Amino acid sequence: MTHWWQSLLENIHPPQPVWAEKAAVRQASLVKPPGSLGRLETLAARIAAIQATETPQSRPRAIVVFCADHGICAEGVNAFPTRITHQHLHNFIGGGAAIAVLARLTGSELVICDVGIDADVLHLPGIRHSKVRRGTRNFAHEPAMTPEECDAAMHAGYTTVCELHQRGIRAVAIGEMGIGNTTAAAAVTAALTGKPPELVTGRGSGLSPEGVAHKADVIRHALERHRLRPDAPYDILVNVGGLDLAAMCGAFLGCAAEGLIAVADGYVSTAAAAVAVALAPAAREFMVFGHRSAEPGHQVLLDSLGVTPLLQLDLCLGEASGAALAFSILDAACSLHVGMVTFAEAQMG
C-alpha cells in the first residue's frame, strides 16, 4: 500500500548547521561569561537553525489540541467515562479549560481539532472538524485503525500545521485530549522501545494501583496479539495507537517539513513524536520537549529519544499544557539571544 506521507518524508532534512554555528558565535560575544545562560544558549541556537536566521523568534505561535476517543476503554483501563472527551470540548471553546487559560496567558492561538470524538460535534463553534471516525476500535481484539484511517488522521495533523505556517505561525505546541489515550501511548511506547508494559504504564487520569496493573495486563495481551516490531513504527501506530496520536504524528512531520518549531507536550504527545522520529529521524531536530510528565513511561520515551525536556512540574493533564508553559522558555532564549548587546557594542573588555 502506498501512503501519502511517504513522499513527505523525502522533504524532511536536518536544519543547516551554519545557522547554529552563527548563533554560537554571537552567544560567545554577548555581555556574559561563556555558557552562563546554560541551555537557553543551545535552545536559541537550535531555533536559529530551524528558522535559518540570525534573529530567532518564538512568536507568533499556536497551540493545537487533537481530540479523539479510544475503543480500548471498553477494557476498563480508564478512570473516567469516554463521554468526558465530548463534554470537555465545551470548556475548551468556552475558555475555562486549563489550556484555554494558558493560551491567553502566553498569547497563543488555540486550535481545537476533532479527529475522532465519539459524538457529533459539528454544531459546536470554534472547533476544527477533521473527524476520521467516531473513536478507534478496541485494540485488545483488533487493530485500532485501518491504514486508511490512520493516514487520514495523520493528514489532518499535517494540514493543520501547514495552514498555521501559511499564516505566519513560527512555533506550534502539540497536544491532545481523549479518555484512554495514555493506554494507547503506553502500548506504543512498549512496542517502540521493547520495554515491558509494567514499566511504561501509569495512572492516567487517576487509576488505582490495581487499575494500573490491569491496564498493563491489557497492553501486554494486545502486544502479544498484534506481534509488533520496534522497526515497524507505522504498524505500531495503526494497531495500538489512536486517531489523536496519528494526527499528532502528522503534525510533527508537518512542522519538520515546513521548518516550524514543534513543542511536544507530555506522554501521549511524545509517543506520537517518537513515531514521527522513527519514520523520519531528522524530524527530531525540529522538536522541543516541553516538560516531563508524571507518567512513568514518559521518561522511557525521552531516554529513547535522547532528549531532555525544558520543565519538570509533575504535570499529567495533557491538553498541551506543559508545552504551552514551555513557550515562556522559548521566549527567554530568543529574546536574550537577539536583545543582549555584545562586548564590542558595550565597549567592554
Secondary structure as GFF3:
##gff-version 3
##sequence-region A 1 349
A	DSSP	alpha_helix	5	9	.	.	.	ID=ss1
A	DSSP	alpha_helix	17	29	.	.	.	ID=ss2
A	DSSP	alpha_helix	39	51	.	.	.	ID=ss3
A	DSSP	beta_strand	61	68	.	.	.	ID=ss4
A	DSSP	three_ten_helix	71	75	.	.	.	ID=ss5
A	DSSP	alpha_helix	83	94	.	.	.	ID=ss6
A	DSSP	alpha_helix	98	106	.	.	.	ID=ss7
A	DSSP	beta_strand	109	116	.	.	.	ID=ss8
A	DSSP	beta_strand	128	129	.	.	.	ID=ss9
A	DSSP	alpha_helix	147	166	.	.	.	ID=ss10
A	DSSP	beta_strand	171	177	.	.	.	ID=ss11
A	DSSP	alpha_helix	181	193	.	.	.	ID=ss12
A	DSSP	alpha_helix	197	200	.	.	.	ID=ss13
A	DSSP	alpha_helix	209	226	.	.	.	ID=ss14
A	DSSP	alpha_helix	233	240	.	.	.	ID=ss15
A	DSSP	alpha_helix	243	258	.	.	.	ID=ss16
A	DSSP	beta_strand	261	264	.	.	.	ID=ss17
A	DSSP	alpha_helix	267	279	.	.	.	ID=ss18
A	DSSP	three_ten_helix	281	286	.	.	.	ID=ss19
A	DSSP	beta_strand	287	289	.	.	.	ID=ss20
A	DSSP	alpha_helix	296	305	.	.	.	ID=ss21
A	DSSP	alpha_helix	321	339	.	.	.	ID=ss22
###
